[in-house]
Structures are given as C-alpha cells and as structure tokens.
C-alpha cells in the first residue's frame, strides 16, 4: 500500500510544521523575539518520526496510515505545552519519546505478529498481578496514591504496563472461553450461568481492580482496569448480564472502600464541592476549572496565559501531568480543547476500525481492548479536570508528561499497527 505510507509521510510533515509553529509561538511569548530555534525542534521531531515511518515501511508496509501521525500530533501538542510550562521537563519528555519510539520499532521487528502473544496469556496475567503486588508492597506514595517504583534514579509507574499485559491476557482468555461464557452450562432463573472455573479469572480481575483502589488508593487505575474488563467481556460475549453484575459488584466494593479509605472519601468530597476546599485539597480542581474558563473560545495564545508565576511555580499543581488539559484549554480555548478531543476520537475510530477488520478473534479482542483502554484513559483525566467525574490522576495519553505513559502508549500503538498490517495484507491477497 504505497499510497497509504505516502499519506502517512504527508501527515507527519504537517505535524512537524505545526510543531515548529507551536514552539515558535511559545518561544516568542517567552523571549519577545523570533529565532530559528523552533525550526530545530521541528526538524528533530520530523527526523524522529521519519525513522519510525521508515520502520513501518520495512516492517509493516500495509499498516494503518493514520495512527502514527495522530500519535505524533498528540505528542507534539503535549511537548509544546510542557515546553511552555517548564523547558527542562520538555527536554526530559523528548528523551522519553525517543525511548518510546525505540521500543515501538523494537516490538514491531522482534514480535512481528501479535498472535505470538496468545500462548503466553496466563504468564502475562501472572506477571501483571505480580507487578501490581510489588507496587502495593514496595511502591512509593505520591499525593496519597502508591503508584511508583523507584529503580535507581528513575521512577517507573508499573500500572501503565500492567494494563497492556492484562489486555493481552484477557484477549487470549476470552477467545479461548468465549463459547462457554456466552452459553453457559446450566440455567438459573432462566439465565445461562457458566461453570465456576470459567468465572474464576473474571472474578480475579474484578478483585484486582478493587485491590488497586483499596491498597494503592488509585481510583484512576481501578476504574481503568475494571472498565477494560467489562468492555472486553461484553465484546466477547455480547451478554449484558456480565456488565450489570460487574457494575453492581464494583459499586458495592467501591462503597465499602469509600467508607474504609479516607483518601478515596476525600477524592469524592472534592469532586462534589471543590470550592469548599479551595485553599487545600480542592485547589488543583478549582484552578483547573478557572483556567479552562479563562481560555474562552479561542484562548489566550500559546505562552500567554497566567500558568507560571515567579521562580517557575505553576498555578495548577502537577499541571504537566494531571492538569495539562486545563493548561491547553486556557491557551487555545474551547476551539483548541475540542480539537484535542477530536484527535482522540479519530484515534479511537481508527483503532475500532482495525478491530472490525481483523480476521481472527484474538486480534479483534486485543485491538478493541487496546483502543478502549486508550480512549477510557483520556476520558478519565478530561472528565476529572472538568468535574464530570472525580479527578483520578491518570495521564492524558501521549500528551501528559511522564516516561512510563509515553513508552507504554508507543507499545500499544505498535500492537495496533501489527494487527492492522496483517488485516490489510490478507485483504490484498
């Protein structure tokens, strides 16, 4: 599909141009002068993704031509905003993008076909549970949540990789047991119920989500993992029963944890009325909402909003991670915020289209799970910042600052492109 790779390259050139314009706008607002520095950033960005493009031409010539440019665009928007907030963090983020792209290309050339992962579904599930248990025991607590493990001088967020492992494991398990989960072995009150041994792993998944919430105080990861679980089992079986029972089980468990864990209770009280805690625990949410309101329709302009005050201190705490959507909305307004959400919707559309075109059940479930996890994560952080739901603290994919998030999202992108390449190649033969 030579035309597909050509479209990909053309879109990457457009992204590089927008990156240059974005950095130029920020640099001009900061230094009150126009220089060629932004062209250097744009050139570096283009060279980086041109290497990824060449890798796809060599390894996955028939892969979807839109996903890589969309990911590059999200990275460009995030990197521009992080540079506006703190240039040193933008430098670090650039390093993580390079590492992410190395992992992206490495996975493509080493793995080649996602179906090779299916035989290892139970091993991957065991590894995911082990990593979560290690985080619960030896993790570092930040802002009340135990999310990080320090390795040398680097902090890693294992939950970003755990979700990938669990999606792969669930895809393999559901493909193998779809029939028994759909039809069941006995009827109770007119409802087909599968054997207990087939429901065991699903109950374990629900328990893991509640364990993450109770022990790690991580509402975002708990919602993300359980949402992935419900979405994938519904796609695999088409039965509303699992969705209703799953939501009921999670709601009951969450109510118990809400009453037992003060940090979770605090998150909900901030969501209901952040202005009651505007100078303490609700400060981040209040400043985020006011920043979004300050942006108006078209924003204040890149580098021109009141996001950074004396000595590099930011108005919104953790703005480069939790609050980057609010900062972007402040500087680009409703138009820019809607545009950012549209990019996520386009990514979701391409991902779900890949799932529908895949010609084997494992690939379909895997593409669906990966796309849903990506989309749900974006919804959780944007919904939290805008007070649609409690603030969860997950990252905005490809946009927020954070190495673990960037690397895991590039690995997710590689898996989706492998699925799309195989599906397209079979259609052409």
GITASUL-V928729 format. One record per pair of residues at least 6 apart in sequence whose C-alpha atoms are under 8 Angstrom apart, sorted by the first residue. I is the first residue (numbers start at 1). GAP is how many residues later the second one is. If there is no record, write none. Layout:
BEGIN
i:I gap:GAP
i:I gap:GAP
END
This chain:
BEGIN
i:1 gap:60
i:1 gap:61
i:2 gap:59
i:4 gap:58
i:4 gap:60
i:4 gap:61
i:5 gap:48
i:5 gap:52
i:5 gap:56
i:5 gap:57
i:5 gap:60
i:7 gap:58
i:7 gap:59
i:8 gap:45
i:8 gap:57
i:8 gap:58
i:8 gap:60
i:8 gap:61
i:9 gap:41
i:9 gap:44
i:11 gap:58
i:12 gap:34
i:12 gap:37
i:12 gap:38
i:12 gap:57
i:12 gap:60
i:13 gap:33
i:15 gap:54
i:15 gap:57
i:15 gap:58
i:15 gap:61
i:16 gap:26
i:16 gap:27
i:16 gap:29
i:16 gap:30
i:17 gap:25
i:19 gap:22
i:19 gap:23
i:19 gap:26
i:19 gap:57
i:19 gap:58
i:19 gap:61
i:20 gap:18
i:20 gap:19
i:20 gap:21
i:20 gap:22
i:21 gap:17
i:22 gap:55
i:22 gap:58
i:22 gap:280
i:23 gap:15
i:23 gap:18
i:23 gap:57
i:23 gap:60
i:24 gap:10
i:24 gap:11
i:24 gap:13
i:24 gap:14
i:25 gap:277
i:25 gap:278
i:26 gap:54
i:26 gap:57
i:26 gap:58
i:26 gap:276
i:26 gap:277
i:26 gap:278
i:27 gap:6
i:27 gap:7
i:27 gap:11
i:27 gap:57
i:27 gap:276
i:28 gap:6
i:29 gap:273
i:29 gap:274
i:29 gap:275
i:30 gap:273
i:48 gap:50
i:49 gap:23
i:52 gap:49
i:52 gap:53
i:55 gap:50
i:56 gap:7
i:59 gap:49
i:59 gap:50
i:59 gap:53
i:60 gap:48
i:60 gap:357
i:60 gap:358
i:60 gap:361
i:61 gap:360
i:62 gap:358
i:62 gap:359
i:62 gap:360
i:62 gap:362
i:62 gap:363
i:63 gap:354
i:63 gap:355
i:63 gap:356
i:63 gap:357
i:63 gap:358
i:63 gap:359
i:63 gap:361
i:64 gap:286
i:64 gap:353
i:64 gap:356
i:64 gap:357
i:66 gap:284
i:67 gap:280
i:67 gap:283
i:67 gap:346
i:67 gap:350
i:68 gap:345
i:70 gap:273
i:70 gap:276
i:70 gap:277
i:71 gap:327
i:74 gap:266
i:74 gap:269
i:74 gap:324
i:74 gap:325
i:75 gap:323
i:75 gap:324
i:76 gap:323
i:77 gap:322
i:78 gap:246
i:78 gap:320
i:78 gap:321
i:78 gap:322
i:78 gap:323
i:79 gap:11
i:79 gap:14
i:79 gap:15
i:79 gap:320
i:80 gap:10
i:81 gap:221
i:81 gap:243
i:81 gap:246
i:81 gap:247
i:82 gap:7
i:82 gap:8
i:82 gap:238
i:82 gap:319
i:83 gap:6
i:83 gap:7
i:83 gap:8
i:84 gap:218
i:84 gap:219
i:85 gap:222
i:85 gap:223
i:85 gap:227
i:85 gap:229
i:85 gap:235
i:86 gap:226
i:89 gap:312
i:93 gap:308
i:93 gap:309
i:93 gap:310
i:96 gap:306
i:96 gap:307
i:96 gap:310
i:96 gap:311
i:97 gap:306
i:97 gap:309
i:97 gap:310
i:99 gap:308
i:100 gap:306
i:100 gap:307
i:100 gap:308
i:100 gap:309
i:100 gap:310
i:100 gap:311
i:101 gap:306
i:101 gap:309
i:103 gap:304
i:103 gap:307
i:103 gap:308
i:104 gap:306
i:104 gap:307
i:104 gap:309
i:104 gap:310
i:105 gap:309
i:107 gap:304
i:107 gap:307
i:108 gap:306
i:108 gap:307
i:108 gap:310
i:112 gap:306
i:113 gap:305
i:113 gap:306
i:113 gap:309
i:114 gap:249
i:114 gap:301
i:114 gap:304
i:114 gap:305
i:115 gap:247
i:115 gap:248
i:117 gap:51
i:118 gap:50
i:118 gap:51
i:118 gap:53
i:118 gap:54
i:118 gap:244
i:119 gap:53
i:120 gap:49
i:121 gap:47
i:121 gap:48
i:121 gap:49
i:121 gap:51
i:121 gap:52
i:122 gap:47
i:124 gap:41
i:124 gap:42
i:124 gap:44
i:124 gap:45
i:125 gap:40
i:125 gap:41
i:125 gap:44
i:127 gap:38
i:128 gap:34
i:128 gap:35
i:128 gap:37
i:128 gap:38
i:129 gap:33
i:129 gap:79
i:131 gap:27
i:131 gap:31
i:132 gap:26
i:132 gap:27
i:132 gap:30
i:132 gap:80
i:135 gap:11
i:135 gap:12
i:135 gap:13
i:135 gap:14
i:135 gap:23
i:136 gap:10
i:136 gap:79
i:136 gap:80
i:138 gap:11
i:139 gap:7
i:139 gap:8
i:139 gap:9
i:139 gap:10
i:139 gap:11
i:140 gap:6
i:140 gap:7
i:140 gap:8
i:140 gap:9
i:140 gap:10
i:141 gap:6
i:141 gap:7
i:142 gap:6
i:144 gap:73
i:144 gap:119
i:145 gap:71
i:145 gap:72
i:145 gap:73
i:146 gap:69
i:146 gap:70
i:146 gap:71
i:146 gap:72
i:147 gap:10
i:147 gap:11
i:147 gap:12
i:147 gap:69
i:147 gap:71
i:148 gap:7
i:148 gap:8
i:148 gap:9
i:148 gap:10
i:149 gap:6
i:149 gap:7
i:149 gap:8
i:149 gap:9
i:150 gap:6
i:156 gap:247
i:156 gap:248
i:157 gap:247
i:157 gap:248
i:158 gap:246
i:159 gap:62
i:160 gap:244
i:160 gap:245
i:160 gap:248
i:161 gap:243
i:161 gap:247
i:163 gap:62
i:163 gap:210
i:164 gap:206
i:164 gap:244
i:164 gap:248
i:167 gap:61
i:167 gap:199
i:167 gap:202
i:167 gap:203
i:168 gap:198
i:170 gap:59
i:170 gap:62
i:171 gap:61
i:171 gap:191
i:171 gap:192
i:171 gap:194
i:171 gap:195
i:171 gap:198
i:172 gap:190
i:174 gap:59
i:174 gap:62
i:175 gap:61
i:175 gap:186
i:175 gap:187
i:175 gap:190
i:177 gap:21
i:178 gap:58
i:178 gap:59
i:179 gap:58
i:180 gap:14
i:180 gap:15
i:180 gap:18
i:181 gap:12
i:181 gap:13
i:181 gap:17
i:181 gap:18
i:181 gap:56
i:182 gap:12
i:182 gap:55
i:182 gap:56
i:182 gap:57
i:183 gap:9
i:183 gap:10
i:183 gap:11
i:184 gap:8
i:184 gap:9
i:184 gap:10
i:184 gap:11
i:185 gap:7
i:185 gap:8
i:185 gap:9
i:185 gap:10
i:186 gap:6
i:186 gap:7
i:186 gap:8
i:186 gap:9
i:187 gap:6
i:205 gap:21
i:205 gap:24
i:206 gap:20
i:206 gap:23
i:206 gap:40
i:206 gap:44
i:209 gap:12
i:209 gap:13
i:209 gap:14
i:209 gap:16
i:209 gap:17
i:210 gap:12
i:210 gap:40
i:210 gap:43
i:210 gap:44
i:212 gap:6
i:212 gap:7
i:212 gap:9
i:212 gap:10
i:213 gap:6
i:213 gap:8
i:213 gap:9
i:213 gap:44
i:214 gap:43
i:214 gap:47
i:217 gap:44
i:217 gap:46
i:217 gap:47
i:218 gap:174
i:219 gap:45
i:219 gap:173
i:219 gap:174
i:220 gap:160
i:220 gap:171
i:220 gap:172
i:220 gap:173
i:220 gap:174
i:221 gap:171
i:221 gap:173
i:224 gap:149
i:224 gap:152
i:224 gap:153
i:227 gap:146
i:227 gap:149
i:228 gap:141
i:228 gap:144
i:228 gap:145
i:230 gap:12
i:230 gap:13
i:230 gap:16
i:231 gap:138
i:231 gap:141
i:232 gap:133
i:232 gap:136
i:232 gap:137
i:233 gap:9
i:234 gap:6
i:234 gap:8
i:234 gap:9
i:235 gap:130
i:236 gap:129
i:257 gap:7
i:258 gap:6
i:258 gap:7
i:259 gap:6
i:267 gap:123
i:267 gap:124
i:268 gap:122
i:270 gap:6
i:270 gap:7
i:270 gap:11
i:270 gap:12
i:270 gap:15
i:270 gap:120
i:271 gap:116
i:271 gap:118
i:271 gap:119
i:271 gap:120
i:274 gap:7
i:274 gap:8
i:274 gap:9
i:274 gap:11
i:274 gap:12
i:275 gap:7
i:275 gap:8
i:275 gap:11
i:276 gap:6
i:277 gap:6
i:278 gap:8
i:283 gap:33
i:284 gap:32
i:284 gap:33
i:285 gap:100
i:285 gap:102
i:285 gap:106
i:287 gap:28
i:287 gap:29
i:288 gap:28
i:288 gap:35
i:288 gap:38
i:288 gap:39
i:288 gap:97
i:288 gap:98
i:289 gap:37
i:289 gap:96
i:289 gap:97
i:291 gap:35
i:291 gap:36
i:291 gap:38
i:291 gap:39
i:292 gap:34
i:292 gap:35
i:292 gap:37
i:292 gap:38
i:292 gap:41
i:293 gap:37
i:294 gap:6
i:294 gap:36
i:295 gap:34
i:295 gap:35
i:295 gap:36
i:295 gap:37
i:295 gap:38
i:295 gap:39
i:296 gap:34
i:296 gap:37
i:296 gap:38
i:297 gap:35
i:297 gap:36
i:297 gap:37
i:297 gap:38
i:298 gap:33
i:298 gap:34
i:298 gap:35
i:298 gap:36
i:298 gap:37
i:298 gap:38
i:299 gap:30
i:299 gap:31
i:299 gap:32
i:299 gap:33
i:299 gap:34
i:299 gap:35
i:299 gap:36
i:299 gap:37
i:300 gap:30
i:300 gap:31
i:300 gap:32
i:300 gap:33
i:301 gap:30
i:301 gap:31
i:302 gap:29
i:302 gap:30
i:303 gap:28
i:304 gap:27
i:305 gap:25
i:305 gap:26
i:306 gap:9
i:307 gap:7
i:307 gap:8
i:307 gap:9
i:307 gap:20
i:308 gap:6
i:308 gap:7
i:309 gap:6
i:316 gap:7
i:317 gap:6
i:319 gap:7
i:319 gap:8
i:320 gap:80
i:320 gap:81
i:321 gap:74
i:321 gap:75
i:321 gap:79
i:321 gap:80
i:321 gap:81
i:322 gap:59
i:322 gap:63
i:322 gap:71
i:322 gap:72
i:322 gap:73
i:322 gap:74
i:322 gap:78
i:323 gap:62
i:324 gap:72
i:324 gap:75
i:324 gap:76
i:325 gap:12
i:325 gap:57
i:325 gap:60
i:325 gap:71
i:326 gap:59
i:328 gap:8
i:328 gap:9
i:329 gap:7
i:329 gap:8
i:344 gap:31
i:344 gap:34
i:345 gap:30
i:348 gap:23
i:348 gap:24
i:348 gap:26
i:348 gap:27
i:351 gap:16
i:351 gap:17
i:351 gap:20
i:351 gap:65
i:352 gap:15
i:352 gap:16
i:352 gap:19
i:354 gap:10
i:354 gap:13
i:354 gap:62
i:354 gap:65
i:354 gap:66
i:354 gap:69
i:355 gap:8
i:355 gap:9
i:355 gap:10
i:355 gap:11
i:355 gap:12
i:355 gap:13
i:356 gap:8
i:357 gap:7
i:357 gap:63
i:357 gap:66
i:358 gap:6
i:358 gap:61
i:358 gap:62
i:358 gap:64
i:358 gap:65
i:359 gap:64
i:363 gap:56
i:367 gap:48
i:367 gap:49
i:367 gap:52
i:370 gap:42
i:370 gap:46
i:374 gap:23
i:377 gap:17
i:377 gap:18
i:377 gap:19
i:377 gap:20
i:378 gap:17
i:378 gap:18
i:378 gap:19
i:380 gap:9
i:380 gap:11
i:380 gap:12
i:380 gap:14
i:381 gap:10
i:381 gap:11
i:381 gap:12
i:381 gap:13
i:381 gap:14
i:381 gap:15
i:382 gap:14
i:383 gap:6
i:383 gap:7
i:383 gap:8
i:384 gap:6
i:384 gap:7
i:384 gap:8
i:385 gap:6
i:395 gap:6
i:395 gap:7
i:395 gap:10
i:397 gap:8
i:397 gap:9
i:397 gap:12
i:398 gap:7
i:398 gap:8
i:398 gap:11
END
